[in-house]
Amino acid sequence: MFEAEAAPRTARMLLLSACDGQQAGIERGDDPTRALLRLQLPTRPDPRSYRDWTWVSCPIALPPTIPARAVLHLPTLRIRRGEVRADLAYTHAVPKTRRTGHTVALGVDWGLNTLLSAGAARLNDEGRLTALGSGAQFRAAGVLAKQHRLRRLSEHLHAKIDHYQRLISQDADNPLAARHAVLTGELTAVSERRSHLNQALAWSAARWAVDQAIAAGATVIYLEDLRSMEARGMGRSINTRLSQQVRGQIADRMRHLAAETGIAVVTVPARDTSRRCPQCLTVLRHRKAPDRPTAAGWKWAICPDRDDCGWQGDRDMGAWRRIAARGLTHQATTVTDRAGGQMVIRSVADKLEAKAVITPAGPQASRKDRSKTGPTRRRTTRPAPRRRRAPSPTGPSGPAGKRPEGHAPTGRTRLPRAAHRHQSVTTISTPSPRLRPEGSPSSRHRPRGAALGAGFHLRAHATRPRWEIPLPDTTSGIGSLS
């Protein structure tokens, strides 16, 4: 058996975790950034007795990520580029996560180009849910685009390798065998690049989400459960990009980082999180953009109940509100999965879902429509007078006081030089030309008591003056009129 098998290849490393206290030990001193590793090493290649062994002290510099009160374990020593590296493991106490009793939660929603959309919500004593801030987004469009390009490159390389393999037909002397080997090595490099990019993106997104929870003072992160989602109906390219996102890696890294600070990570069902309004649970109308309310799309959400609610915003920003509200109202139904040991909320109860609405915080919040589609002043039966009814006050220098409000005689008989006499005004509500009676002026909001181009009117916006075009000087030869 030993003659048939090749010699085993092992990495150049020294595994100290299997040693006992008589052979190796590690301890920390007063400096939290340093540690001392003591181990017995032989003084000759063939040690025969205890005299051939001696104690060696190796100081180790600790990274700032290791807590000061952490218990260090024996590391694994390996050689890299002529230096000895230590893979150090440590243990430290962390707060225990809770399944219930949460009052501040962070809701996290998945997206395509905006990979994560997150925000915090608070459960008040009277049972109301309020949003803490407007939320934030983790945009990774550049990284996802590069990942998409690497995926297409790997698919192209796979196709070429399969084609070369069919042409070679198990012939080692075929001239295409060298090209096949080169493409195989390139495919391996592209696959490793995709793997490293996914790992870096997963750690970055998880670190961002946990930092958002720490900044908001949240004790739980409610994450949308998309394990059973099938990417379909959005085109071949977008379906492929959705199906190859690293959601599982991000969720695992998020649980690992959140456990260090005692924050629980709970997955909630994703049903109707982007379909219903976070403030009234009405089915939303999705549009392309806020300035295009009639163009069909999926990015911008508008609540059709404009009288009582009137909420509108980004689709993902509304989804994290629904996820956080659903998690806080259903936290009593949180269970631990036996297979993976993860906290999940398996189902949604209609009675609890009716309470999962975000109430606008603050006395200034209002559900009325405040868009500028009509007059903002209240209608009164007695409007304000156009002129002062009281005489102007008399100044100390003489009987003349301030000019009364309104259009007073100015003493001039012609308009200023900058304005043209045929200048019109632009009003807020200009009547349609076909509804205008014959013989009526061009504008029904013409100021009273003042000529066009001068004076002031309450509902008129002054346009820019139309300057007269001077005739060119024919003697200088600069220009001419055609």
C-alpha positions in Angstrom: 0.0 0.0 0.0 2.8 2.4 0.9 4.6 1.6 -2.4 1.5 2.1 -4.5 0.6 5.5 -3.1 2.7 8.6 -3.6 4.4 10.5 -0.8 1.9 12.7 1.0 2.2 16.4 0.5 1.7 18.6 3.6 1.8 22.3 4.0 4.8 23.9 5.7 3.0 24.8 8.9 3.3 23.9 12.6 0.0 23.1 14.3 0.3 24.0 18.0 -3.3 23.4 19.0 -2.5 19.7 19.5 0.3 20.5 22.0 -0.1 20.6 25.8 1.2 23.0 28.3 4.5 21.2 28.6 5.4 22.0 25.0 3.8 25.4 24.2 2.0 28.2 25.9 0.8 31.7 25.1 0.1 34.6 27.4 -0.6 38.4 27.3 1.1 41.1 29.2 0.2 44.7 30.1 0.3 45.8 26.5 -3.0 44.6 24.8 -1.4 44.7 21.4 1.4 42.2 22.2 1.4 38.5 23.2 4.2 36.1 24.1 4.4 32.6 22.6 6.7 30.1 24.4 7.4 26.7 22.9 10.0 23.9 23.0 12.0 23.4 19.9 14.8 20.8 19.2 18.4 22.0 19.0 19.4 19.2 16.7 17.7 17.3 13.8 17.5 14.0 15.7 16.6 14.8 19.3 17.2 11.9 21.7 16.6 13.2 25.1 15.2 16.3 27.0 18.5 17.9 26.8 18.1 18.3 23.1 15.1 20.6 23.5 15.0 24.3 24.6 12.4 26.9 25.3 12.0 29.7 22.7 10.1 32.9 23.2 8.3 34.4 20.2 6.6 37.9 20.6 3.5 38.3 18.5 1.9 41.6 17.4 -1.9 41.4 17.8 -4.3 43.2 15.4 -6.7 45.8 16.8 -9.7 43.5 16.1 -8.8 41.3 19.0 -10.5 42.5 22.2 -8.3 43.3 25.2 -10.0 40.7 27.4 -10.0 37.9 24.9 -8.6 34.5 25.8 -5.9 33.5 23.3 -5.4 30.0 22.0 -2.3 28.4 20.6 -1.8 29.5 17.0 -0.8 27.7 13.8 2.6 28.9 12.5 3.2 29.0 8.8 5.9 30.5 6.5 4.9 33.0 3.9 7.4 35.0 1.8 10.2 34.4 4.3 8.2 35.4 7.3 6.5 33.4 10.0 2.8 34.1 10.3 0.6 33.0 13.2 -3.1 32.1 12.6 -4.4 33.0 16.0 -7.7 31.9 17.5 -9.3 33.6 20.5 -12.4 33.5 22.7 -14.2 36.4 24.3 -17.6 36.8 26.0 -20.4 38.5 24.0 -23.9 39.5 25.0 -26.6 36.8 24.5 -29.1 37.5 21.7 -32.8 37.5 22.5 -35.7 36.3 20.5 -38.3 38.7 22.0 -38.4 41.9 23.9 -37.0 44.2 21.1 -38.1 47.8 20.9 -35.7 49.1 18.2 -35.1 47.0 15.1 -33.3 47.4 11.8 -35.1 46.3 8.7 -33.0 45.2 5.7 -34.4 44.7 2.2 -32.6 43.2 -0.8 -32.2 45.0 -4.1 -30.5 44.7 -7.5 -28.1 47.6 -8.0 -28.9 49.0 -4.5 -27.9 45.7 -2.8 -29.2 46.6 0.7 -31.8 49.2 1.9 -32.0 49.5 5.6 -33.5 51.6 8.3 -34.5 51.5 12.0 -38.0 51.5 13.5 -39.1 51.8 17.1 -41.9 50.1 19.0 -43.3 52.6 21.5 -45.0 51.8 24.8 -48.5 52.4 23.4 -47.9 50.0 20.6 -47.2 52.6 17.8 -44.4 52.0 15.3 -42.3 54.9 14.1 -39.4 55.1 11.7 -36.1 56.5 13.0 -34.8 58.5 10.1 -35.3 58.0 6.4 -33.0 55.0 6.1 -29.9 54.4 3.9 -28.8 52.2 1.0 -25.7 50.2 0.3 -25.0 50.7 -3.4 -22.8 48.2 -5.1 -23.6 48.7 -8.7 -20.0 48.9 -9.8 -19.0 45.7 -8.0 -22.1 43.9 -9.3 -21.4 45.1 -12.9 -17.9 43.7 -12.7 -19.2 40.5 -11.3 -21.6 40.3 -14.2 -18.8 40.8 -16.7 -16.7 38.1 -15.1 -19.7 35.7 -15.2 -20.2 36.3 -19.0 -16.4 35.8 -19.5 -16.5 32.5 -17.6 -19.5 31.4 -19.7 -17.6 32.3 -22.9 -14.5 30.4 -21.7 -16.6 27.3 -20.8 -18.1 27.3 -24.3 -14.6 27.5 -26.0 -13.2 24.8 -23.7 -16.0 22.4 -24.5 -15.6 23.1 -28.2 -11.8 22.4 -28.0 -12.5 19.3 -26.1 -14.8 18.0 -28.8 -12.2 18.8 -31.5 -9.3 17.1 -29.6 -11.3 13.9 -29.0 -8.9 12.4 -26.5 -5.9 13.0 -28.7 -3.0 14.3 -26.7 -0.9 15.2 -29.7 -3.6 17.4 -31.2 -2.2 21.0 -31.7 -5.3 22.4 -29.9 -4.3 20.7 -26.7 -2.0 23.6 -25.7 -4.8 26.1 -26.3 -7.1 24.0 -24.3 -4.7 24.0 -21.4 -4.3 27.8 -21.5 -8.0 28.4 -21.6 -8.5 26.0 -18.6 -6.0 27.9 -16.6 -7.6 31.2 -17.5 -11.0 29.9 -16.5 -9.6 28.9 -13.1 -8.2 32.4 -12.6 -11.6 34.0 -13.5 -13.4 31.6 -11.1 -11.0 32.5 -8.3 -11.5 36.2 -9.1 -15.3 35.9 -8.9 -15.0 34.0 -5.6 -12.7 36.6 -4.0 -15.0 39.4 -5.3 -18.1 37.7 -3.8 -16.3 37.3 -0.4 -15.2 40.9 -0.3 -18.7 42.1 -1.2 -20.3 39.9 1.4 -18.1 41.1 4.2 -18.5 44.7 3.2 -22.3 44.6 3.0 -22.6 42.7 6.3 -20.3 45.1 8.1 -22.3 48.0 6.8 -25.6 46.5 8.0 -24.3 45.8 11.4 -22.8 49.3 11.7 -26.2 50.7 10.9 -27.8 48.6 13.6 -25.2 49.7 16.2 -25.6 53.4 15.3 -29.4 53.2 15.7 -29.2 51.3 18.9 -31.1 48.3 17.5 -31.0 44.9 19.2 -32.3 42.9 16.3 -31.9 42.9 12.5 -34.9 41.7 10.5 -33.8 40.3 7.2 -36.0 39.5 4.2 -36.1 35.8 3.6 -35.6 35.2 -0.2 -34.3 31.6 -0.1 -37.3 30.4 -2.0 -37.4 33.3 -4.5 -37.3 32.3 -8.2 -35.9 35.0 -10.5 -38.2 35.2 -13.5 -40.3 37.6 -15.5 -37.7 40.4 -15.6 -35.7 39.4 -18.7 -32.9 36.9 -19.1 -30.1 39.3 -18.0 -31.7 40.6 -14.9 -33.0 37.1 -13.9 -29.4 35.7 -14.1 -28.0 38.6 -12.0 -30.7 38.2 -9.4 -30.2 34.4 -9.1 -26.4 34.8 -8.7 -26.4 37.3 -5.9 -24.4 36.5 -2.8 -27.4 36.8 -0.4 -26.5 33.6 1.5 -22.9 34.7 2.2 -24.1 38.2 3.3 -26.6 36.7 5.7 -24.0 34.3 7.2 -21.4 37.2 7.6 -24.1 39.4 9.1 -24.9 36.8 11.7 -21.2 36.4 12.5 -20.6 40.1 13.0 -23.9 40.8 14.8 -23.2 38.0 17.3 -20.1 39.9 18.6 -22.3 42.8 19.8 -25.3 40.8 20.9 -27.6 41.7 18.0 -30.0 39.0 16.8 -30.5 38.4 13.1 -34.0 37.1 12.2 -35.4 36.3 8.8 -39.0 37.3 8.1 -41.3 36.2 5.2 -41.0 38.4 2.1 -44.7 38.3 1.1 -46.1 41.8 0.2 -43.2 43.7 1.7 -42.8 45.8 -1.5 -46.4 45.5 -2.6 -48.2 47.3 0.2 -47.9 50.8 1.7 -45.9 50.8 5.0 -48.3 53.4 6.6 -51.8 52.0 5.6 -51.2 48.6 4.0 -52.9 49.7 0.7 -51.7 48.1 -2.5 -49.1 50.5 -4.0 -48.9 51.8 -7.5 -45.4 51.4 -9.0 -44.1 53.9 -11.4 -40.8 54.5 -13.2 -39.7 57.7 -11.4 -41.3 60.4 -9.2 -41.3 62.9 -12.0 -43.0 60.4 -14.3 -46.2 59.4 -12.4 -47.9 57.9 -15.5 -44.9 55.8 -16.8 -45.2 52.1 -15.8 -42.2 50.9 -13.8 -41.2 49.3 -10.5 -38.7 51.7 -8.8 -41.1 54.4 -7.4 -44.1 53.5 -5.2 -47.2 55.7 -4.7 -50.0 55.1 -2.3 -53.4 55.6 -4.1 -55.0 56.7 -0.8 -53.9 60.3 -1.1 -56.5 61.8 1.3 -55.6 59.8 4.4 -52.1 58.5 3.7 -50.4 60.0 0.6 -47.1 58.1 1.1 -44.7 57.8 -1.8 -41.1 57.0 -2.0 -38.5 54.5 -3.3 -39.8 50.9 -3.5 -36.9 49.5 -1.4 -37.2 52.3 1.2 -40.8 51.4 1.8 -39.9 47.7 1.9 -37.5 48.0 4.9 -40.3 49.8 6.8 -42.6 46.9 6.2 -39.9 44.3 7.2 -39.1 46.1 10.4 -42.7 46.6 11.3 -43.5 43.0 10.5 -40.6 41.7 12.6 -41.5 43.9 15.7 -45.2 42.9 15.7 -44.4 39.2 15.1 -41.4 38.9 17.4 -43.4 36.6 19.8 -43.5 34.0 17.0 -39.7 33.9 16.5 -38.3 30.3 16.6 -34.9 28.8 16.2 -34.4 26.6 13.2 -33.1 23.1 14.3 -31.2 22.6 11.1 -29.0 25.7 11.0 -29.7 27.2 14.4 -31.0 30.5 12.9 -33.8 32.6 14.2 -36.7 32.8 11.8 -40.3 34.0 11.7 -42.1 31.3 9.6 -45.5 32.7 9.0 -47.5 36.0 9.1 -50.7 36.3 11.1 -53.4 38.6 9.7 -54.3 40.0 13.2 -50.7 41.0 13.9 -50.1 42.2 10.3 -52.9 44.7 10.7 -50.8 46.4 13.4 -47.6 46.4 11.4 -47.9 50.0 10.1 -45.4 52.8 10.5 -46.9 55.9 12.1 -45.4 59.3 11.0 -43.4 60.6 14.0 -43.7 64.1 15.4 -46.5 66.6 15.6 -45.5 68.2 12.3 -46.2 65.0 10.4 -49.4 65.1 8.4 -51.1 62.7 6.0 -52.7 65.4 3.9 -51.6 66.1 0.4 -49.2 69.0 0.5 -48.3 69.0 -3.2 -48.5 72.4 -5.0 -51.4 71.5 -7.3 -53.7 74.1 -5.8 -53.9 77.2 -3.5 -52.1 76.7 -0.2 -54.0 79.5 1.7 -57.3 78.8 3.3 -60.4 80.3 1.8 -61.9 83.0 3.9 -65.2 84.9 3.5 -63.5 88.2 4.1 -60.3 88.5 2.0 -57.5 90.9 3.0 -57.9 94.4 1.5 -55.7 95.4 -1.4 -55.0 98.9 0.2 -54.5 100.1 3.7 -57.7 101.4 5.3 -55.7 103.3 7.9 -53.8 106.5 6.9 -50.1 106.3 6.6 -48.1 107.4 9.6 -46.5 110.8 9.7 -42.8 111.0 9.8 -40.8 113.3 12.1 -39.5 115.5 9.2 -42.9 116.5 7.8 -46.4 115.6 7.1 -45.4 113.1 4.4 -45.3 109.5 5.7 -44.7 106.2 4.0 -46.3 105.4 0.7 -49.5 103.5 1.2 -49.6 99.8 0.2 -51.0 99.2 -3.3 -50.6 101.0 -6.6 -50.1 104.6 -5.8 -49.5 107.3 -8.5 -45.8 107.5 -9.3 -45.9 110.6 -11.5 -44.3 108.9 -14.5 -46.2 108.6 -17.8 -44.2 105.9 -19.5 -42.8 102.5 -18.6 -39.1 101.8 -17.8 -36.7 101.4 -20.6 -36.0 97.8 -19.9 -39.6 96.6 -20.3 -41.6 96.2 -23.5 -45.1 97.5 -23.6 -46.5 94.3 -25.1 -45.1 92.2 -22.3 -47.6 89.7 -20.7 -47.7 88.0 -17.4 -47.7 84.3 -16.4 -50.3 83.2 -13.9 -50.7 80.0 -11.9 -54.1 79.1 -13.4 -54.2 80.3 -17.0 -57.5 79.5 -18.7 -57.5 77.4 -21.8 -57.8 79.3 -25.1 -60.8 77.3 -26.2 -62.7 78.2 -23.0 -62.0 81.9 -23.3 -64.9 84.0 -24.6 -64.4 85.9 -27.8 -63.1 89.4 -27.4 -61.6 88.7 -24.0 -58.0 89.8 -23.2 -55.2 87.3 -23.4 -54.9 87.0 -19.6 -57.8 87.1 -17.1 -55.4 87.9 -14.2 -54.4 91.3 -15.5 -53.4 93.6 -12.6 -55.9 96.3 -11.8 -54.7 99.9 -11.6 -51.4 99.3 -13.4 -50.2 98.8 -16.9 -48.6 95.6 -18.1 -45.0 95.3 -17.3 -45.1 97.4 -14.1 -46.8 97.0 -10.7 -47.5 93.9 -8.7 -50.2 91.3 -8.7 -50.9 88.7 -6.0 -51.2 85.7 -8.4 -48.8 86.7 -11.2 -45.2 85.7 -11.7 -43.1 88.3 -13.5 -41.5 87.1 -16.7 -38.1 88.1 -17.9 -38.2 91.4 -19.8 -37.9 91.1 -23.6 -35.2 93.5 -24.6 -35.4 95.4 -27.8 -32.9 94.2 -30.5 -31.0 97.3 -31.7 -30.5 97.8 -35.4 -26.9 97.1 -36.5 -24.6 99.9 -37.4 -24.3 99.8 -41.2 -21.4 102.2 -41.2 -19.1 100.1 -39.0 -19.6 96.9 -41.0 -20.0 94.7 -38.0 -23.4 93.1 -38.9 -26.4 93.5 -41.2 -30.0 92.4 -41.2 -31.2 89.9 -43.7 
